[in-house]
Amino acid sequence: METVGILGGTGPAGRGVAARLAVVGHDVVLGSREESRAIEVASAMSVRGAGTITGGANDAAAACDLVIVATPWDSAIATVTSLRAQLAGKTVISMVNALTREGRELVPIYPPRGSMAAQLAFALPDSAIVGAFHHLPAAQMEDLDSGIDADVLIFSDDAQAREDVAAVVHRLPGLRAVIAGSMSLASPIEAFTAVCISINIRHKAHSYVKMAGLVE
Ligand SMILES: NC(=O)c1ccc[n+]([C@@H]2O[C@H](COP(=O)([O-])OP(=O)(O)OC[C@H]3O[C@@H](n4cnc5c(N)ncnc54)[C@H](OP(=O)(O)O)[C@@H]3O)[C@@H](O)[C@H]2O)c1
């Protein structure tokens, strides 16, 4: 089973994905700028399933077979750029959303290349960038008993990499992988996260995306 490293994995988003990857048997490394912090965060997590969750520096996470970027948007490029050589030849999943708060709402920020996934693809020319996990509420992901039943919209210009990521996501409890298409869809998919979070703030909810009308 592939090992999975999560850059910025000590935050709620990374922990939530890690919890579900470990259930199905992946060994996950939560990466951090500070190894000791990652070790502390990982050891505080209750792991259910055949996999493990350990903590390490971001470069230990980058050494895994599959790597997820889960830092805030404004530090994602600097984080991956310093790891470019280690990430070459690998599939790198971006779950990064560029958002800012305006009053009671979150609104999208559009980076120069239209999306964070496209920015990452530019920063990592020798990696296959796949977008996934953007719309998932982190606390419900980490709580394996939350009953979440969400779709994960997946996009990439690398057809094989997005199929591979879909196969990983499809095994995760509570999640269905839906391949949306190419990197051209990154901007609306990332921006839609602002809609999800604004709805959650307004309705005091933890909603998520589920596409109706798809044949299983
Ligand atoms: N929260 C959600 O529900 C959710 C859901 C889907 C997608 N996302 C996306 O996932 C990403 C992470 O979300 P989050 O809520 O987990 O964010 P977060 O808690 O603010 O940050 C995640 C981790 O990134 C690291 N980090 C913070 N500032 C950094 C910097 N300047 N340079 C390098 N690393 C830094 C920190 O780890 P260390 O201090 O240990 O290095 C932190 O624990 C975001 O892009 C977000 O849009 C979030």
The ligand as an ORCA input file, in Angstrom:
! r2SCAN-3c Opt
* xyz 0 1
  N      -9.890     23.067      7.115
  C     -10.688     22.506      6.201
  O     -11.837     22.115      6.483
  C     -10.183     22.320      4.779
  C     -10.871     21.456      3.918
  C     -10.390     21.263      2.617
  C      -9.244     21.952      2.198
  N      -8.617     22.790      3.059
  C      -7.392     23.457      2.609
  O      -6.305     22.757      3.188
  C      -5.263     23.667      3.550
  C      -4.973     23.519      5.038
  O      -6.119     23.855      5.784
  P      -6.043     23.893      7.386
  O      -7.348     24.368      7.851
  O      -5.499     22.596      7.886
  O      -4.942     25.060      7.557
  P      -3.997     25.505      8.763
  O      -4.355     24.755      9.998
  O      -4.014     26.996      8.811
  O      -2.549     25.081      8.224
  C      -2.157     23.738      8.067
  C      -0.701     23.594      8.461
  O       0.128     24.329      7.574
  C       1.325     24.687      8.240
  N       1.618     26.105      8.008
  C       0.973     27.184      8.531
  N       1.558     28.331      8.121
  C       2.594     27.951      7.331
  C       3.603     28.684      6.633
  N       3.645     30.027      6.664
  N       4.519     27.971      5.926
  C       4.487     26.612      5.894
  N       3.566     25.859      6.565
  C       2.632     26.534      7.258
  C       1.099     24.457      9.724
  O       1.849     23.325     10.101
  P       3.221     23.454     10.945
  O       3.117     24.665     11.836
  O       3.209     22.181     11.732
  O       4.295     23.548      9.923
  C      -0.380     24.137      9.847
  O      -0.673     23.194     10.850
  C      -5.735     25.070      3.160
  O      -5.178     25.429      1.925
  C      -7.256     24.909      3.060
  O      -7.825     25.791      2.117
  C      -9.046     22.979      4.345
*
